[in-house]
Amino acid sequence: MVEDDAPSRQLLVRRLSHAGWQVLDAPDGPSALEIVATHALSGILLDMGLPGMNGLEVLQRIRQNSTPLILPIIMVTAFDERDYLAEALSKGANDFVSKPVDFSALKARLKAHLALAETSKSLSSLQARQELILRGANDGIWELDVQSGRFNHSQRWLALLQCQSNQADMTIEQWIARVHPEDQDRIAMFIQDYLGGHQSETLSLEYRIRREDGHYLWIHTRGAAEPDSSGQYAYVAGTHTNISKDRYKHQVTGLNNIACLSDFLVSMGSFQPEKSLGILLIIFNYDSQSPKERDIYRHIAESLAKELYLKIPQVLQVGTGKETNHLIIITEPMQTGNLNLTEMINTTIPIINNIILQSSDAGNISYHCGLLEMKHDITNNGEPFTNVLAAAEHAAEMNLPVYAFDASLREKSERKKLITKSILEAIVKKNICPYLQPILLNGREIAGFESLARWHHEDLGMISPAEFLPIARTSGQMLLMTQSLLDQSLEALNLLRKKRLVGDQIYVSVNFEAEQLLHSEFEYMLENETQRHGLHPHHLCIELVESSWLDVSKSLRECLNRLRARGYMLALDDFGTGYSSLSMLNQLPFSTLKIDQSFVRNMLSNHSTQSLVEAIIAIAKALKLRIIAEGVETLEEERFLLEAGVELTQGFLRARPMAMEALQEWLGEHSQQ
């Protein structure tokens, strides 16, 4: 037993000893290697995260003199070390267990590998002897005769796959045919390479396998082989472990996850393509930052799943969507041969309401539902969840309890798919480009510009930022798009300076999200871009959208302080619309505060909004911040703001956001006024 944590090591030594094994222990790698060199060991439990010489290095040293069949090694790993498991298995580890160690599972697996080592010289009896030992570990045994290309499986594994005894023997091709379509090529290629002698003696694979009822299991296949005199493998044997619980369960709710639900539709499409199904997606609204409300929602999700399975026989699956607060219910027709969506809702909604009412302190939790009817079209496992989510989101937008996916949403969904598909190309080709909107001092003199993203699509025309920015965010393209807009904005400002259309004091303001500032390369990228365009830090204002951060982390505060010290201007955008507090505003080194246009739009018609604007101005002045009012569209609004002490304004009253050609023309006319 090799473990650097003394209490953990001593506990396992005691339990292993009580189980009947003689145990030697070591606190580090060198001590372990000394024991290996001086004792005849049956097996090793090896901690991955040892100090100094780590577990992988110790494993590599041991495998120089002993094979996995002779001396089994089980790695003991913490959750954050699991990325190293593939390397450990490729270097000769037989198995692994995760911390905290489940002793019953460890005991079963240790017995299995020790028995496998003891019987490696008599492989003909391996299957029967291992069957008894592995029963408690829920594993199945397999053998492969390489020459005949035939698999043989234990009865335990045949039962998990719902196969008959006469199916214990199958060819490699028959086994691969059971593998999930998305995994087939990978598994087939691996087997071909492995049997060709291009891999290590041990193997470890994770993939999905189809049961007789068409549903899939996630399994972990392990095995080992010894080459014959010619170096070729003649016989391979190992185990299958059912790992569906790890791969198909959501970590928060404990329900089936989106991968499980997707594979369920794949299996239904393959085996019952004519079957009609109904999908109900419920978006629960709660404060995900509140541990209390997260626990309440988890309880609601668990209770709802139990009640639905119990009270509605037609419910086939209940699971969690891509987001934790998305609950998905898949049902078969409520009436024979006819899916009745109304009946589905009328049966399900009362159960949801009753569970929420029974949950204490669940008053802040609400929900919206999306419905989708699938008739003879369930072979595409991705579209149904996208479509039913669109229906639920539409219900939320319209403040409706439920909305069924229809032709109008299909058109909207198709448009969203087209935007998602083409957004990366649009970023790379700079079809998404900045339009610059002048920021004016006292309504007349140019102080700077705000860079606003615009996209003219060749088929869809002008796409609103409100439409493509969320897609850029969810598709992981937001950082790349921001970098492109920064590059184009700085290039535009430099061009205006070279043409003497603006002075050296003019800056351009670019919007960033808090997480982008915390990227490891952000500050280097910022400095590189400004220098490359012949500009200095004072030519760039970094706008941080208030709604993009929830609290002030130490890293964010330190980053903003460094940027301010280097001369960049920092602006807090859309103040009053997000989550910040006055203490947060006081902690961060902003130079500018921007009043959101929603306040400006209503301030002359709503006394409360006007008072709020005046309060924001007073706060900014107290903190010695420059103030910019956005969305100024009338002379009355501009006059009120200037008289209230706001010197900088931007809005349609004086200038709209403009492409470079139009902006240069506007600047030429403006300079003559």
TAFENCOR-V323117 format. One record per backbone hydrogen bond with DSSP energy under -0.5 kcal/mol. NH is the residue of the N-H (numbers start at 1). CO is the residue of the C=O. E is the energy in kcal/mol with one decimal. If there is no record, write none. Layout:
# TAFENCOR-V323117
nh = {NH;NH}
co = {CO;CO}
e = {E;E}
This chain:
# TAFENCOR-V323117
nh = {2;3;3;6;9;10;11;12;13;14;15;16;17;18;19;20;21;23;26;32;33;34;35;36;37;38;38;39;41;44;46;46;47;47;48;50;53;54;55;58;59;60;61;62;63;64;65;66;70;71;72;74;75;75;76;77;77;81;82;84;85;88;89;90;91;92;93;94;95;97;99;103;106;107;108;109;110;111;112;113;114;115;116;117;118;119;120;122;125;126;129;130;131;132;133;134;135;137;138;138;139;140;142;143;144;145;146;146;147;149;150;151;152;153;154;158;159;160;161;162;163;167;168;170;170;172;175;176;177;178;178;179;179;180;183;184;185;187;188;189;190;191;192;193;194;195;196;197;198;203;205;207;209;210;211;212;214;217;219;219;220;221;221;222;222;223;224;225;226;228;231;234;236;237;238;239;240;241;242;243;243;244;246;247;248;249;250;254;256;257;261;262;263;264;265;266;267;268;269;270;271;272;275;277;278;279;280;281;282;282;283;283;284;284;285;286;288;290;291;294;295;296;297;298;299;300;301;302;303;304;305;306;307;308;309;310;311;312;313;315;316;317;319;320;321;326;327;327;328;329;330;331;331;332;333;335;338;340;341;344;345;346;347;348;349;351;351;352;353;354;355;356;357;358;359;360;362;365;366;366;368;369;370;371;372;374;374;375;376;381;384;386;387;388;389;390;391;392;393;394;395;396;397;398;399;400;403;405;410;411;412;413;414;415;416;417;418;419;420;421;422;423;426;427;428;429;430;431;432;433;433;435;436;437;438;439;440;440;441;442;442;444;445;447;448;449;450;451;452;452;454;455;456;457;457;461;463;467;468;469;471;472;473;474;475;476;477;478;481;482;483;484;485;486;487;488;489;490;491;492;493;494;495;496;497;498;499;500;501;502;506;507;508;509;510;512;516;517;518;519;522;525;526;527;528;529;530;531;532;533;534;535;539;540;541;542;542;543;543;544;544;545;545;546;548;549;553;557;558;559;560;561;562;563;564;565;566;567;568;569;569;571;572;573;573;575;577;579;585;586;587;588;590;591;592;593;594;595;595;596;596;599;600;601;602;603;605;606;610;611;612;613;614;615;616;617;618;619;620;621;622;623;624;625;626;628;629;630;630;632;633;638;639;640;641;642;643;644;645;646;647;648;649;650;653;654;655;658;663;664;665;666;667;668;669;670;671;672;672;673;673}
co = {45;1;26;4;5;6;7;8;9;10;11;12;13;14;15;17;16;21;1;28;29;30;31;32;33;34;35;35;39;72;44;74;2;45;76;48;51;52;48;54;55;56;57;58;59;61;62;62;67;67;42;44;73;95;46;75;97;78;79;81;82;84;85;86;87;89;88;73;73;75;77;101;102;103;104;105;106;107;108;109;110;111;112;113;114;115;117;119;122;123;125;126;127;128;129;130;131;134;134;135;134;240;238;152;236;150;144;234;234;145;145;170;143;168;141;154;155;156;157;159;158;164;165;151;168;149;171;172;173;174;175;175;176;208;180;180;181;183;184;185;186;187;188;189;190;191;192;194;193;223;221;219;217;178;215;161;211;209;207;217;241;205;219;220;239;203;237;201;235;232;228;226;144;224;142;222;140;220;138;218;241;218;243;243;244;245;255;250;318;248;257;258;259;260;261;262;263;264;265;266;267;268;272;374;331;372;329;370;280;327;281;368;282;325;366;284;286;287;289;290;291;292;293;294;295;296;297;298;299;300;301;302;303;304;305;306;307;308;311;312;330;330;328;256;326;323;282;325;319;280;317;278;329;314;276;338;335;338;339;340;341;342;343;344;345;347;348;348;349;350;351;352;353;354;355;358;359;362;285;364;283;401;281;403;279;277;372;373;374;379;380;382;383;384;385;386;387;388;389;390;391;392;393;394;396;395;369;371;406;407;408;409;410;411;412;413;414;415;416;417;418;419;422;423;424;425;427;426;426;431;454;452;658;450;436;448;438;649;445;440;647;441;441;439;439;507;437;509;435;450;433;463;431;455;461;457;455;464;464;465;467;468;469;470;471;473;472;472;477;478;479;480;481;482;483;484;485;486;487;488;489;490;491;492;493;494;495;497;496;496;503;447;539;449;541;543;513;513;514;516;519;521;522;523;524;525;526;527;528;529;531;530;536;537;508;540;569;510;541;542;571;512;543;573;545;546;551;553;554;555;556;557;558;559;560;561;562;564;563;537;540;542;592;544;571;594;574;546;581;582;583;584;588;570;570;626;572;593;628;575;594;596;596;597;598;599;602;602;606;607;608;609;610;611;612;613;614;615;616;617;618;619;621;620;591;593;648;595;628;650;631;634;635;636;637;638;639;640;642;641;645;627;440;629;632;651;651;436;659;660;661;662;663;664;665;666;667;668;669;669;670}
e = {-3.0;-0.6;-2.0;-0.8;-2.6;-2.9;-2.2;-2.2;-2.5;-2.3;-2.3;-2.8;-2.3;-2.6;-1.2;-1.7;-2.0;-0.6;-2.6;-1.9;-2.6;-1.8;-1.8;-2.5;-1.9;-1.1;-0.5;-1.4;-0.9;-2.0;-0.6;-2.4;-2.1;-0.5;-2.6;-0.9;-0.7;-0.8;-2.2;-2.1;-2.7;-2.3;-2.0;-2.3;-2.4;-0.9;-1.8;-1.0;-0.8;-2.6;-0.7;-2.8;-0.5;-2.6;-2.6;-0.6;-2.5;-1.7;-1.4;-2.1;-1.4;-2.3;-3.0;-2.2;-1.4;-1.2;-2.2;-2.5;-1.2;-2.5;-2.5;-0.9;-2.7;-3.2;-2.1;-2.7;-2.9;-2.4;-2.0;-2.5;-2.5;-2.5;-2.2;-2.0;-2.2;-1.8;-1.1;-1.5;-1.8;-1.3;-1.6;-2.6;-1.8;-0.9;-1.2;-2.9;-0.7;-0.9;-0.5;-1.1;-1.5;-2.3;-2.3;-2.2;-2.9;-2.1;-0.9;-1.6;-0.6;-2.0;-1.2;-4.1;-2.1;-1.3;-2.2;-2.0;-2.0;-1.4;-1.8;-0.8;-3.1;-2.1;-1.7;-1.8;-0.6;-1.8;-2.0;-2.6;-1.9;-0.7;-1.2;-0.6;-1.1;-2.3;-2.2;-1.4;-0.5;-2.3;-2.9;-2.3;-2.1;-2.6;-2.1;-2.5;-3.1;-2.6;-1.0;-1.7;-2.4;-2.5;-2.5;-2.0;-2.7;-2.2;-3.4;-1.8;-1.5;-2.6;-3.0;-0.6;-2.6;-2.8;-0.6;-0.6;-2.8;-1.9;-2.4;-1.3;-0.6;-3.0;-2.0;-0.6;-2.1;-2.0;-2.2;-1.6;-2.6;-1.8;-0.7;-2.4;-0.8;-0.6;-0.7;-1.8;-3.5;-0.6;-3.5;-1.8;-0.9;-2.2;-2.2;-2.4;-2.4;-1.9;-1.8;-1.9;-2.5;-2.4;-2.6;-1.7;-2.3;-2.7;-1.9;-2.4;-2.7;-2.7;-2.7;-2.6;-0.5;-3.1;-0.5;-3.1;-0.7;-2.7;-3.3;-0.7;-1.1;-1.7;-0.7;-2.3;-2.2;-2.0;-2.5;-2.4;-2.2;-2.4;-2.9;-2.4;-2.6;-2.7;-2.1;-1.9;-2.5;-2.7;-2.3;-1.9;-2.9;-2.2;-0.5;-2.0;-3.0;-1.7;-2.7;-3.0;-3.0;-1.9;-2.6;-0.6;-3.3;-2.7;-2.8;-2.9;-0.5;-2.4;-0.6;-1.4;-2.4;-0.6;-0.8;-1.9;-2.4;-2.9;-1.7;-2.0;-2.6;-0.6;-0.6;-1.9;-2.8;-2.3;-2.1;-2.3;-2.4;-1.9;-1.1;-0.6;-1.2;-1.6;-1.6;-0.6;-1.7;-2.1;-2.8;-2.1;-1.9;-3.3;-0.5;-0.6;-0.6;-0.9;-0.8;-1.3;-2.9;-2.6;-1.7;-1.8;-1.7;-2.0;-2.8;-2.0;-2.0;-2.0;-2.5;-2.4;-0.8;-3.4;-1.6;-3.1;-2.2;-2.2;-1.9;-3.1;-2.7;-2.1;-2.2;-2.4;-2.2;-2.4;-2.8;-2.6;-1.8;-1.2;-2.1;-2.0;-2.6;-2.7;-1.1;-2.4;-1.5;-0.8;-2.3;-2.8;-2.5;-2.3;-0.5;-3.2;-0.5;-2.9;-4.2;-0.6;-3.5;-2.0;-1.7;-3.2;-1.4;-1.8;-2.3;-3.3;-2.5;-0.5;-2.3;-0.7;-0.8;-0.7;-3.5;-1.9;-3.0;-1.6;-2.0;-2.5;-0.6;-2.4;-2.1;-2.6;-2.2;-1.0;-2.3;-1.1;-2.4;-2.5;-2.3;-2.0;-2.6;-2.5;-2.3;-2.5;-2.5;-2.5;-2.0;-2.2;-2.3;-2.4;-2.0;-2.2;-2.1;-2.3;-1.9;-1.4;-2.5;-0.9;-1.3;-0.8;-2.5;-3.0;-2.4;-3.2;-1.1;-1.3;-1.0;-1.3;-1.8;-2.6;-2.6;-2.2;-2.6;-2.4;-2.1;-2.1;-2.3;-1.4;-1.9;-2.9;-2.4;-2.0;-2.5;-0.5;-3.2;-2.9;-0.8;-0.6;-2.9;-1.4;-0.6;-1.7;-1.9;-1.3;-0.9;-2.3;-2.5;-2.3;-2.5;-2.1;-2.0;-2.3;-2.5;-2.2;-1.5;-1.1;-1.9;-0.6;-2.0;-2.6;-2.4;-2.1;-0.7;-2.1;-1.9;-0.6;-2.3;-2.1;-1.3;-1.4;-1.6;-3.0;-2.1;-3.0;-2.6;-0.5;-2.7;-0.9;-0.5;-1.2;-1.4;-2.8;-0.9;-1.1;-0.8;-1.5;-2.3;-2.3;-2.0;-2.4;-2.2;-2.0;-2.3;-2.3;-2.1;-2.3;-2.5;-2.3;-2.1;-1.8;-1.2;-3.0;-2.5;-2.2;-2.1;-2.1;-0.5;-2.1;-0.6;-2.1;-3.0;-2.3;-2.2;-2.6;-2.3;-1.6;-1.0;-2.9;-0.7;-1.1;-2.1;-2.1;-2.3;-1.0;-2.3;-1.9;-2.7;-2.5;-1.6;-2.3;-2.8;-2.0;-1.9;-2.9;-2.2;-0.6;-0.8;-0.5;-1.1}
